[in-house]
């Protein structure tokens, strides 16, 4: 699905990414974890083609890729409906099928379709995030990348997104989720990549990841993760 080899990226004297390598498989959800400034967002931007690496390669085994950023931004002069139609036409999708997908996904993520007649700049922060999901998921991506998947969402919406991620994974999609919400990631992820100071500090499946966190034992999952970051 995705193979990343030896990514390196510097901003002047700051080495943001230092030889990051990993691969993702179909039907798996991978959590990308790390403290602020660890290099997670830079890695995602290189994977998606928004940044050019100084070294390294990114190889995709799919054609339909979806992306939801931490803080989505849209053309301010267009309504939500116009933005979705622009997305549809850019992808060459048939209108009836597209609109059916929009209705189905709106219901799943608790997004009010009536908001589509307004500009996203008038939405609440939570609805802006949901609209970004709607735009990305209406295209039925085989590979979905999300930066901070639950930011700005209320508890019912977090639960719906969690269920949708599991549904996508079980349907054969691959998901790469970058987050600081460790407890949520443990609930839905199959694999974990921990980035520390621009390097992959740990890579494992869920059982191995939990075992690593609990050596030495900590009072809670958060304390164990902090211990891993400092180790």
C-alpha atoms as one frame of an Amber mdcrd trajectory, in Angstrom:
protein
   0.000   0.000   0.000   2.768   2.463   0.939   6.541   2.143   1.236   8.638
   4.961   2.720  12.428   4.640   2.581  15.084   6.820   4.182  13.225  10.137
   4.334  15.327  13.102   5.362  14.251  16.741   5.552  15.984  19.778   7.035
  14.854  23.359   7.484  18.126  25.240   7.530  20.102  23.832  10.448  17.072
  21.993  11.874  16.971  18.313  10.934  13.228  17.637  11.074  13.242  14.098
   9.635  16.263  11.814   9.875  16.025   8.628   7.825  12.388   7.660   8.448
  11.369   4.342   6.866   8.195   2.277   7.176   5.580   0.422   5.126   1.797
   0.111   5.421  -0.502  -2.734   4.413  -4.102  -2.928   3.282  -6.671  -3.543
   6.004  -4.504  -2.028   8.758  -4.734   1.143  10.821  -1.389   2.628  11.799
  -0.975   5.253  14.510   1.845   7.754  14.057   2.841   8.945  17.527   5.353
  11.396  18.922   5.772  14.566  20.899   5.408  18.062  19.422   8.214  18.748
  16.951   9.089  15.067  16.572   8.685  15.192  12.786   5.237  13.632  12.346
   3.628  16.404  10.302   6.716  16.848   8.120   6.662  13.106   7.432   2.975
  13.236   6.472   3.527  16.193   4.142   6.355  14.381   2.377   4.247  11.226
   2.028   1.416  13.277   0.495   3.707  15.191  -1.851   3.289  18.604  -0.214
   6.999  18.684   0.637   9.972  17.368  -1.293  12.391  15.323   0.841  16.102
  16.062   0.828  16.616  12.308   0.544  14.456   9.191   0.406  11.524   7.819
  -1.578   7.760   7.345  -1.208   6.044   4.615  -3.256   2.260   4.135  -3.417
   0.448   0.952  -4.366  -2.915   2.743  -4.656  -4.431   5.574  -6.694  -7.179
   6.903  -4.374  -5.657   8.764  -1.421  -7.636  10.867   1.066  -6.253  13.473
   3.461  -7.763  15.323   6.425  -5.438  17.946   7.973  -5.431  19.018  11.598
  -6.763  22.481  10.698  -8.619  22.290   7.354  -8.714  25.368   5.110 -11.096
  25.894   2.182 -11.692  28.480  -0.533 -13.548  31.153   1.501 -15.802  32.298
  -1.353 -17.406  28.873  -1.998 -20.214  27.122  -0.153 -19.757  23.611   1.158
 -21.905  22.268  -1.673 -19.859  24.104  -4.300 -16.618  22.806  -2.785 -17.889
  19.234  -2.861 -18.997  19.613  -6.467 -15.601  21.054  -7.381 -13.994  18.000
  -5.766 -16.376  15.683  -7.631 -15.617  17.242 -11.018 -11.862  17.222 -10.409
 -12.086  13.472  -9.772 -14.395  12.809 -12.725 -17.116  11.214 -10.569 -20.765
  10.836 -11.583 -23.065  13.210  -9.727 -25.769  10.714  -8.541 -23.203   8.326
  -7.054 -21.275  11.200  -5.469 -24.363  12.736  -3.865 -25.374   9.340  -2.525
 -21.931   8.989  -0.906 -22.226  12.487   0.573 -25.597  11.676   2.170 -24.367
   8.361   3.550 -21.164   9.774   5.028 -22.942  12.833   6.457 -25.219  10.524
   8.431 -22.313   8.408   9.657 -20.276  11.363  10.965 -23.241  13.376  12.312
 -22.807  16.208   9.818 -25.928  18.252   9.002 -26.272  18.382   5.169 -28.121
  21.682   5.537 -24.775  23.285   6.309 -23.645  22.652   2.720 -25.570  25.729
   1.589 -23.257  27.871   3.735 -19.563  28.654   3.448 -17.333  26.489   5.686
 -15.939  29.694   7.212 -19.269  30.048   9.038 -19.119  26.530  10.517 -18.067
  25.657  14.043 -14.589  24.137  14.419 -16.124  20.698  14.822 -18.217  21.008
  11.661 -15.202  22.282   9.697 -13.403  19.072  10.661 -16.424  16.965   9.715
 -16.700  18.728   6.358 -13.031  17.918   5.680 -13.831  14.265   6.395 -16.860
  14.458   4.111 -14.780  15.887   1.259 -12.078  13.214   1.666 -14.321  10.203
   2.236 -16.853  10.886  -0.521 -14.138   9.770  -2.968 -13.902   6.344  -1.241
 -10.123   6.467  -0.673  -8.118   3.267  -0.488  -5.591   5.023   1.738  -6.599
   7.697   4.268  -4.151  10.006   6.057  -5.444  12.078   8.990  -3.531  14.565
  11.142  -5.120  14.726  14.625  -8.268  12.753  13.697 -10.334  13.741  16.732
  -9.387  17.399  17.192 -12.412  19.748  17.580 -14.861  16.801  17.691 -17.334
  16.193  20.519 -17.599  12.743  22.198 -20.507  11.434  20.033 -18.643  12.457
  16.883 -15.412  10.863  18.112 -17.285   7.602  18.589 -18.759   7.805  15.079
 -15.351   8.503  13.546 -13.846   5.633  15.496 -16.527   3.287  14.127 -15.982
   4.612  10.596 -12.231   4.038  10.782 -12.842   0.441  11.809 -15.355   0.008
   8.977 -12.857   1.354   6.431 -10.079  -0.871   7.736 -12.314  -3.947   7.638
 -13.223  -3.007   4.067  -9.551  -3.239   3.038  -8.436   0.390   3.269  -5.193
   1.464   4.935  -5.259   4.310   7.454  -2.401   6.418   8.802  -3.486   8.488
  11.806  -1.178  11.011  13.451  -2.411  11.870  16.933  -1.570  12.869  20.481
  -4.628  11.000  21.847  -2.853   7.815  22.861  -5.846   6.108  24.479  -7.972
   6.548  21.348  -5.195   5.275  19.105  -4.777   2.148  21.211  -8.505   1.445
  20.788  -8.520   1.497  16.982  -4.971   0.905  15.713  -3.304  -2.300  14.601
   0.236  -0.922  14.260   2.229   1.881  15.868   5.074   4.045  14.642   6.695
   6.250  17.272   8.806   9.132  15.962  11.271  10.836  18.276  13.593  13.651
  17.184  12.941  12.927  13.522  13.670   9.200  13.731  11.549   6.075  14.105
  12.041   5.200  17.772   9.675   2.212  17.776   7.575   0.218  15.308   5.302
  -2.628  16.382   1.848  -4.151  16.481  -0.543  -3.510  19.352   0.562  -6.344
  21.711   4.253  -5.483  21.309   3.532  -1.763  21.669   1.634  -2.241  24.926
   4.354  -4.553  26.206   6.992  -1.934  25.403   5.006   0.767  27.192   4.654
  -1.314  30.345   8.366  -1.952  30.804   8.913  -0.699  33.401   5.328  -0.701
  34.663   3.660   2.705  34.922   0.546   3.878  36.751  -1.278   4.539  33.468
  -0.868   4.435  29.696  -0.031   8.121  29.437   2.795   7.867  31.978   4.151
   4.803  30.188   4.165   6.622  26.845   5.950   9.611  28.363   8.530   7.216
  29.720   9.062   5.782  26.232   9.509   9.301  24.822  12.196  10.038  27.391
  13.945   6.705  27.032
